[in-house]
Amino acid sequence: MTDRIPLSQEIMTDFARLTGLFAASGVPQRYLWTDAFAVCNLLGLYQETGDGKFRDMALQLVGQVHSTLGRYRPDDKRAGWISGLDGEKATLHPTAGGLRIGKQFKERSSTEPLNERLEWDRDGQYFHYLTKWMHALNRVTSVTGEFTYNGWAIELARISHARFVYAPSGGRQKRMYWKMSTNLSYPLVQSMGLHDPLDGLITYTQLAATAVGDQEGSADLGTEIADMADMCKGRSWITDDPLGIGGLLSDASSVAQLMTAGHFSQSDLLVILLEASLLSLRAFDLDQLNVPADYRLAFRELGLSIGLRAFQRLSGLIGQNRPLFREEHGLDDLITALRPYERLAETIETFWLQPEHQQGDPWMTHRHINTVMLATSISPAGYLTL
């Protein structure tokens, strides 16, 4: 595929216009998962092109996410920042109460029974969305050198960990709620997300590693990291969901980057994640990539293609740092076994770049998340670099 950077520029500029990032674009339409990828994409474009407008767009998007998703919805009887802070203190600590998802409908009240179908469209807070935003904020610090953003990410890590993680009765291993209320006061869905502890472990470690360079901040996430590491013990990460598989491959790339920088001591996790990725890819029904566009969800497939792009970068990193990885038993065999799946990234991207596949309801219903993750896949450095 040629002209990846100009294509990504076009996609991201159009996204900014359509979602109200520019003053003349209308009411902002913010959604935390999509916006986290978008910030990373814009930072990547800034690094690729040297054009400061993309850096400025990324910073503007961060501010708009905080001022929108850090506050209660306009149709909520409550008002102000969900952290409960006011005035200058609230603006200095925009992530102190977490951040809303940005769903279509208000959250379910604590007395309202769960309707699993409707819950997907209701607001609240997801831990795996919050970790994506932590990563985006941390990327701002990595690119700009401004540690305020890393500090906000750490503040978000602390409050989300305190509210999502709990100890069951009987002294058993800690667990996590999958979805919390807008102000983090009660759980909306009590089951635990398959990869949430893994997301927490890797993201917290990344934040702490970046904060080492901050001479003024305090970044002790040791207790939180230990909690996540404990919850990860003995868990199976295997999934047949393409988005989940992509997440595993991206996580493996992050672990390798942290190991290379000397910030990750659990080196066995790299092999564990690659083993789970391989088994997951074998469980994934590849025929799903041959059905018509109207029966497919682009963003889930694009999550897989992003992960495969991460794997390509991972295998290169391992090749450049052989002495560091030589003790990882079975690593070379796993890399060899995973290589044939790399071609799927190009297959997925090519399919969703065709205009006729962007016309149906499935694409248009999720247009913003689809286009942003497509941009991430075709130009992944902004997102995949720690």
C-alpha atoms as one frame of an Amber mdcrd trajectory, in Angstrom:
protein
   0.000   0.000   0.000   1.409   3.376  -0.974   0.919   6.879   0.430   0.020
   5.684   3.920   0.866   8.978   5.638  -1.168  11.232   3.279  -4.086   8.811
   3.583  -3.879   8.883   7.377  -3.717  12.693   7.277  -6.891  12.800   5.200
  -8.739  10.386   7.476  -7.761  12.162  10.694  -8.521  15.649   9.392 -11.942
  14.464   8.285 -12.513  12.826  11.683 -11.636  16.061  13.473 -14.104  17.994
  11.360 -16.928  15.467  11.664 -16.647  15.110  15.455 -16.564  18.803  16.273
 -12.904  19.257  17.159 -12.741  22.510  15.205 -14.682  25.532  16.474 -16.846
  25.749  13.365 -17.603  22.014  13.266 -20.567  21.955  15.646 -21.199  20.216
  18.969 -18.308  17.905  19.953 -18.990  14.171  19.616 -16.516  12.609  21.979
 -16.075   8.866  22.598 -13.192   7.806  24.821 -11.929   4.711  22.973 -11.979
   6.385  19.564 -10.435   9.579  20.866  -7.571   7.704  22.534  -6.593   6.183
  19.184  -7.117   9.552  17.508  -4.710  11.359  19.855  -2.054   8.732  19.149
  -2.640   8.966  15.399  -2.294  12.749  15.431   0.915  12.550  17.453   2.221
   9.983  14.990   1.441  12.288  12.076   3.254  15.119  13.835   6.340  12.945
  14.218   6.129  11.646  10.650   5.589  15.022   8.966   6.977  17.581  11.399
   3.780  19.591  10.898   2.871  21.216  14.221  -0.802  21.392  13.350  -1.163
  17.676  14.123   0.439  18.104  17.545  -1.887  21.030  18.201  -4.902  18.971
  17.124  -3.866  16.184  19.508  -3.584  18.609  22.430  -6.877  20.236  21.516
  -8.536  16.828  21.421  -7.164  15.970  24.882  -8.630  19.181  26.258 -11.982
  18.582  24.620 -12.185  14.990  25.902 -11.496  16.149  29.438 -13.977  19.012
  29.334 -16.670  16.771  27.791 -16.187  13.277  29.229 -14.818  14.519  32.532
 -18.168  16.207  33.185 -21.690  14.899  33.560 -23.816  14.634  30.427 -26.040
  17.565  29.464 -29.130  15.361  30.026 -28.001  14.312  33.524 -29.660  15.990
  36.525 -26.172  16.272  37.996 -23.817  18.928  36.652 -20.150  19.807  36.703
 -17.058  17.616  36.879 -17.665  13.982  37.758 -14.731  14.208  40.171 -16.724
  16.628  42.320 -13.955  19.220  42.033 -14.686  22.806  41.071 -12.996  25.721
  39.375  -9.251  25.781  38.861  -8.701  22.601  40.886 -10.954  20.680  38.505
  -9.103  21.930  35.428  -5.766  21.071  37.034  -6.988  17.535  37.767  -9.342
  16.683  34.868  -8.957  12.910  35.264  -9.405  12.798  39.058 -12.895  11.292
  38.737 -12.241   9.146  35.696 -13.829   9.767  32.295 -17.183   8.776  30.827
 -17.350   6.381  27.898 -19.453   8.752  25.803 -22.286   6.320  24.993 -25.574
   7.318  23.406 -27.777   6.940  26.505 -27.472   7.805  30.189 -26.159   5.243
  32.622 -28.472   2.779  34.314 -29.417   3.750  37.863 -28.320   1.574  40.782
 -31.898   0.357  41.301 -32.679  -0.396  37.656 -32.326  -4.056  36.574 -29.645
  -4.957  34.067 -30.699  -5.299  30.437 -27.649  -6.742  28.695 -28.700  -5.568
  25.234 -29.353  -1.972  26.303 -26.288  -1.794  28.520 -24.013  -1.641  25.469
 -25.502   1.762  24.580 -25.497   3.222  28.079 -22.895   5.506  29.590 -20.625
   4.850  32.544 -16.924   3.987  32.727 -15.018   1.040  31.235 -11.585   0.187
  32.631 -10.222  -0.889  29.241 -11.239   2.471  27.770  -9.521   4.281  30.636
  -6.265   2.388  30.027  -6.413   3.405  26.371  -6.705   7.033  27.471  -3.828
   6.612  29.944  -1.723   5.379  27.035  -2.751   8.357  24.885  -1.873  10.851
  27.632   1.437   9.114  28.187   2.167   9.359  24.466   1.643  13.127  24.669
   4.351  13.293  27.321   6.664  11.056  25.281   6.253  13.250  22.191   6.150
  16.728  23.772   8.208  16.258  26.928   5.402  17.812  28.989   4.935  15.681
  32.108   1.548  17.149  33.004  -0.065  14.574  30.719   1.765  11.647  32.306
   0.656  13.025  35.670  -2.975  13.063  34.543  -2.590   9.478  33.319  -1.197
   8.387  36.687  -4.014  10.182  38.499  -6.478   8.357  36.260  -4.734   5.043
  36.982  -4.997   5.554  40.723  -8.682   6.493  40.851  -9.773   3.836  38.366
  -7.779   1.150  40.170  -9.278   2.163  43.502 -12.832   1.899  42.160 -12.666
  -1.007  39.701 -10.533  -3.408  41.765 -12.010  -5.123  44.792 -11.252  -7.994
  47.138 -13.965 -10.699  47.286 -14.918 -12.063  50.647 -12.920 -15.000  51.891
  -9.495 -13.616  51.037  -9.551 -14.792  47.448  -7.616 -13.196  44.580  -8.720
  -9.655  43.829 -11.081  -9.057  40.930 -12.321  -6.164  38.807 -15.690  -4.833
  37.804 -16.210  -4.602  34.054 -18.258  -1.383  34.085 -18.710   1.332  36.697
 -21.156   4.215  37.049 -20.299   7.644  35.691 -18.967   8.878  39.040 -17.429
   5.495  39.941 -19.760   5.098  42.927 -21.200   1.652  42.081 -20.661  -1.174
  39.576 -22.939  -1.417  36.553 -21.614  -4.809  35.404 -19.899  -6.958  38.010
 -18.208  -9.532  35.774 -14.527  -9.003  34.941 -13.256  -8.191  31.463 -11.067
 -10.930  29.997  -7.991  -8.743  29.446  -8.569  -5.911  31.967  -5.884  -7.010
  34.473  -3.422  -7.425  31.606  -4.249  -3.939  30.280  -3.723  -2.542  33.753
  -0.387  -4.272  34.356   1.151  -3.142  31.069  -0.294   0.375  31.082   0.636
   1.111  34.702   4.189  -0.112  34.029   4.377   2.148  30.990   3.226   5.181
  33.003   5.726   4.520  35.773   8.536   4.071  33.241   7.792   7.418  31.624
   7.490   9.182  34.981  11.085   8.260  35.831  12.112  11.319  33.811   9.890
  13.674  35.819  11.960  15.405  38.480   8.936  16.959  40.190   6.168  14.363
  40.018   5.306  11.368  42.162   4.644   8.167  40.269   4.567   5.332  42.771
   2.219   2.780  41.214   3.894  -0.151  42.916   0.819  -1.321  44.807  -1.405
  -1.054  41.742   1.116  -2.887  39.546   1.433  -5.658  42.140  -2.361  -6.045
  42.255  -2.556  -6.401  38.494   0.357  -8.823  38.364  -1.365 -10.990  40.957
  -4.660 -10.974  39.039  -2.803 -12.004  35.891  -1.378 -15.151  37.481  -2.738
 -18.359  36.031  -5.215 -16.663  33.705  -5.891 -17.732  30.142  -5.861 -14.898
  27.614  -7.096 -16.962  24.634  -9.980 -15.450  22.660 -11.573 -15.860  19.234
 -12.542 -12.168  19.071 -10.398 -10.386  16.436 -10.260  -7.184  18.497  -9.100
  -9.164  21.518  -6.470 -11.016  19.480  -5.163  -7.717  18.197  -4.985  -6.464
  21.757  -2.877  -9.469  22.795  -0.413  -8.877  19.967  -0.220  -5.160  20.783
   0.345  -6.019  24.445   3.157  -8.381  23.488   4.799  -5.569  21.530   4.454
  -3.241  24.527   6.023  -5.809  26.856   8.971  -6.235  24.482   9.485  -2.472
  24.301   9.396  -2.187  28.094  11.838  -5.099  28.419  14.206  -3.473  25.934
  14.130  -0.259  27.969  14.731  -2.173  31.210  11.309  -1.450  32.702   9.673
  -4.881  32.753  10.901  -7.766  34.859   8.240 -10.404  34.076   9.911 -11.544
  30.883   7.893 -14.778  30.771   4.797 -12.732  29.968   6.049 -12.081  26.432
   6.044 -15.793  25.589   2.708 -16.278  27.384   1.086 -13.538  25.298   2.496
 -14.815  22.015   1.349 -18.354  22.824  -2.140 -17.027  23.581  -2.082 -14.967
  20.381  -1.172 -17.994  18.274  -3.846 -20.194  19.840  -6.368 -17.387  19.449
  -5.560 -16.921  15.773  -5.977 -20.646  15.239  -9.381 -20.445  16.962 -10.471
 -17.442  14.905 -12.691 -18.319  11.962 -10.820 -16.831   8.988 -13.914 -17.275
   6.832 -15.312 -14.221   8.629 -12.980 -12.148   6.458 -14.698 -13.396   3.303
 -18.314 -12.461   4.007 -19.916  -9.233   2.681 -19.247  -5.944   4.471 -22.821
  -5.666   5.753 -22.224  -8.686   8.009 -18.937  -7.495   9.497 -17.757  -5.018
  12.149 -14.814  -3.123  10.734 -13.362  -1.831  14.002 -13.079  -5.334  15.451
 -11.229  -6.582  12.378  -9.066  -3.458  12.330  -8.133  -4.181  15.933  -6.675
  -7.444  14.635  -4.802  -5.740  11.807  -3.336  -3.208  14.281  -2.156  -6.108
  16.410  -0.557  -7.773  13.405   1.243  -4.515  12.614   2.412  -4.587  16.237
   3.704  -8.129  15.724   5.720  -6.989  12.696   7.362  -4.312  14.830   7.871
  -6.801  17.665   9.682  -9.344  15.517  11.972  -6.574  14.257  12.677  -5.395
  17.804  13.576  -8.922  18.902  15.901  -9.307  15.926  17.695  -6.084  16.863
  18.089  -7.117  20.512  18.892 -10.824  20.327  21.037 -10.958  23.504  18.187
  -9.574  25.598  15.669 -12.138  24.353  17.896 -15.206  23.986  16.712 -16.710
  27.289  13.027 -16.642  26.299  12.451 -20.327  25.561  10.230 -21.035  22.592
  10.195 -17.401  21.452  11.722 -18.061  18.023   9.298 -20.891  17.308   6.358
 -18.649  18.227   7.597 -15.851  15.966   7.936 -18.334  13.104   4.452 -19.769
  13.706   2.846 -16.321  13.828   4.496 -14.935  10.683   2.034 -16.465   8.189
  -0.775 -14.462   9.794   0.910 -11.129   9.007  -0.720 -11.057   5.567  -4.129
 -10.680   7.193  -3.335  -7.072   8.094  -3.056  -6.085   4.447  -6.152  -8.130
   3.618  -8.250  -6.348   6.252  -6.976  -2.865   5.418  -7.457  -3.319   1.671
 -11.024  -4.507   2.162 -12.087  -1.588   4.371 -10.343   1.018   2.249 -12.625
   0.234  -0.660 -15.317   2.945  -0.855 -18.121   0.472  -1.551 -17.419  -1.231
   1.794 -17.877   2.076   3.646 -21.448   2.653   2.521 -23.563   0.183   4.495
 -25.184   0.545   7.907 -22.534  -1.431   9.857 -19.794   0.935   8.688 -21.810
   4.142   9.051 -23.194   3.211  12.489 -19.610   3.018  13.791 -18.113   5.449
  11.308 -15.823   7.364  13.658 -14.276   4.380  15.427 -13.931   2.553  12.097
 -12.111   5.393  10.354  -9.792   6.168  13.263  -8.768   2.530  13.710  -8.280
   2.228   9.955  -5.901   5.197  10.163  -4.112   3.515  13.077  -3.649   0.311
  11.111  -2.246   1.956   8.000   0.037   4.260  10.026   0.486   2.588  13.433
   3.648   4.151  14.878   1.815   6.839  16.861  -0.223   4.237  18.714   2.193
   1.302  18.951   5.213   3.242  20.186   5.438   3.642  23.977
